[in-house]
Amino acid sequence: MGPVYTPPGQRGRGWASNAGAEVSRRIQAEGARVCLFTDRANPTSNKIYAALGSRPVVDMANLVIVR
């Protein structure tokens, strides 16, 4: 699941947390696992995802090779 974005004027109201929780709940209700992609340097998203019960599993990189 990602990306999740909340406009600056709407932040701090729980929109992203509630949306993430509901989407995660629906995915799990169908018997699937939830995979959340986040920037490990972003304390806000990591706090939200941890509160949803997620935990870090692997670090990934997206590399673009330009000639």
NORBELMO-V348586 format. One record per backbone hydrogen bond with DSSP energy under -1.0 kcal/mol. CO is the residue of the C=O (numbers start at 0). NH is the residue of the N-H. If there is no record, write none. Layout:
co:CO nh:NH
co:CO nh:NH
This chain:
co:0 nh:36
co:6 nh:9
co:7 nh:10
co:13 nh:17
co:14 nh:18
co:15 nh:19
co:16 nh:20
co:17 nh:21
co:18 nh:22
co:19 nh:23
co:20 nh:24
co:21 nh:25
co:22 nh:26
co:23 nh:27
co:24 nh:28
co:25 nh:29
co:26 nh:31
co:27 nh:30
co:38 nh:41
co:41 nh:45
co:42 nh:46
co:43 nh:47
co:44 nh:48
co:45 nh:49
co:46 nh:50
co:47 nh:51
co:48 nh:53
co:49 nh:52
